[in-house]
Amino acid sequence: MKKAEVGNIIEFRDGLRGIVEKVNENSVIVDLSYMENYRDLELEHRTVVNHKNYKIVQEN
């Protein structure tokens, strides 16, 4: 499995998408404000996603 890089757009947990801000050893930190409906979903601005739990949608 290919790990995401900073700037990649990833998809995880039932269709949520975000931009990778930082890559850690076991996870990435994702900016969720990329999604148009971000405010409607009442989510935190950032979240942490394990490398096993996402797929890369668009590479930087």
C-alpha positions as CSV (number, residue, x, y, z in Angstrom):
1,M,0.0,0.0,0.0
2,K,1.3,3.4,-1.0
3,K,1.4,6.0,1.8
4,A,-0.1,9.5,1.2
5,E,2.1,12.5,0.9
6,V,1.5,16.1,2.0
7,G,-1.0,17.7,-0.3
8,N,-2.7,14.5,-1.4
9,I,-6.4,14.2,-1.2
10,I,-7.6,11.1,0.6
11,E,-10.9,9.4,1.2
12,F,-11.7,7.5,4.4
13,R,-14.6,6.5,6.7
14,D,-17.7,6.4,4.5
15,G,-16.7,8.9,1.9
16,L,-15.1,11.7,4.0
17,R,-12.3,13.5,2.1
18,G,-9.5,15.8,3.1
19,I,-6.1,17.1,2.3
20,V,-3.1,15.5,4.0
21,E,-1.2,18.1,6.1
22,K,1.3,15.9,7.8
23,V,2.5,12.4,7.4
24,N,3.5,10.5,10.6
25,E,4.9,6.9,10.9
26,N,1.5,5.2,11.3
27,S,-1.0,7.9,10.3
28,V,-1.7,11.2,8.5
29,I,-3.2,14.4,9.8
30,V,-6.0,15.5,7.4
31,D,-7.6,18.9,6.9
32,L,-11.4,18.2,6.5
33,S,-12.3,21.8,5.4
34,Y,-11.6,20.6,1.8
35,M,-15.1,19.2,1.7
36,E,-17.9,21.5,0.5
37,N,-20.3,20.2,3.2
38,Y,-17.7,20.4,6.0
39,R,-19.7,22.9,8.1
40,D,-22.9,20.9,7.7
41,L,-21.3,17.7,9.1
42,E,-20.2,19.5,12.2
43,L,-16.7,17.9,12.2
44,E,-13.5,19.1,13.7
45,H,-11.2,21.0,11.4
46,R,-8.5,18.2,11.4
47,T,-8.4,14.5,12.2
48,V,-5.9,11.7,12.3
49,V,-6.3,8.7,10.0
50,N,-4.2,5.5,10.1
51,H,-2.5,4.5,6.9
52,K,-4.6,1.3,6.7
53,N,-7.8,3.3,6.7
54,Y,-7.7,5.5,3.6
55,K,-7.2,5.5,-0.1
56,I,-5.5,8.2,-2.2
57,V,-8.0,10.0,-4.4
58,Q,-5.7,12.6,-6.0
59,E,-2.0,12.9,-5.7
60,N,-0.2,16.2,-5.3
